[in-house]
Amino acid sequence: MDNMLYRKFTAFYVSTFIISILISASSFGQGEPIYLDSFLGWTYILLFVVGGIILIYGNLISIGIEYVVNRWMKGNSIIFILLHGLLGGLPVIWSQHWMLTLYASGAALLYALVDRWIYYRSSRDKHTWQVHTIAPILFLILFAIFMVKSQPLPPYSAEEAVAIAISGEVIDS
């Protein structure tokens, strides 16, 4: 039971961080300027949204899939992973956003792969610390890329702020 809790929590942590980072990074370069603070802000927001969904829905579905696969399919890992991908994308398959379905299925597949990887490594008494380094390394790489590619914020002085406030002009930014 302890190993199962460790596997599920680690798979939750890794898949939440990686999917949140990838979703926030993929929205750039689509007509809007790249800003590092936008990447950081969206990653932070998505950690809570994606994390909540995976924590509740993902863990419950994964425990159910593991029970069914171990009981009737003799622990078949391929079926385990495919069922995660199928059931992970199921809640959003009816939405108009096909990318959301791909991200949800991708998160579920990543969750299942991390879970199985830890399961096999721990059954052979090997360390699993490597999986904890994937998300921070990915975040640091993208942080450095966005830091280099980020455009400087447009200059905005106190005089400009007062002039805009006095004019009654609406700011759309």
C-alpha positions, 0 to 999 in steps of 0.5 A: 500500500505504501508503494502504491501511494508513493507511485500515485503521488509521484505520478500525480506530481510529475504529470501535473508539472510537465503538462502545466509547463507544456500547456503554458509554453505552447500558447506562445508564438501564436501572434502575441509577444513572448513574456517570461512573466506570462509563462510563469503566471500561466504555469502557476495557474495551470498547476492548480487547475491541472493538479486538482483534476489529476489529484481527484479524477486521475488518482481515482481512475488510476486506482480503479484501472489498477484494480481491474487490470491486476484482477482480470488481466494479470497486470498487463501494463500495455492495457493499463497504459492504454486505459489511462489514455482513453479514460484520461481524455474521456471527460473533455472529448465532447468539448470543442477544443480537440487540443484539450482532449490531447492534453488530457490524454497526454497527461493520463498517458504520462501518469500511467508511464511514470506509475509503471516505471516506478512500479518496475523500478521499485519491484527490482529494488532500484532507485526512482529519484530520477523521475523527480528531476524531470519536471524541474529540469524541463521548467528550468530549460523553458525558463532560460529559453523564455528569459532569452527570447522574452521581449522587454516590457514597453516603457511606461513612465509616471508622466504617461500614466498621469496623462492617460488617466487624465484623458479618460482613455481606455487601456486595452492590453 
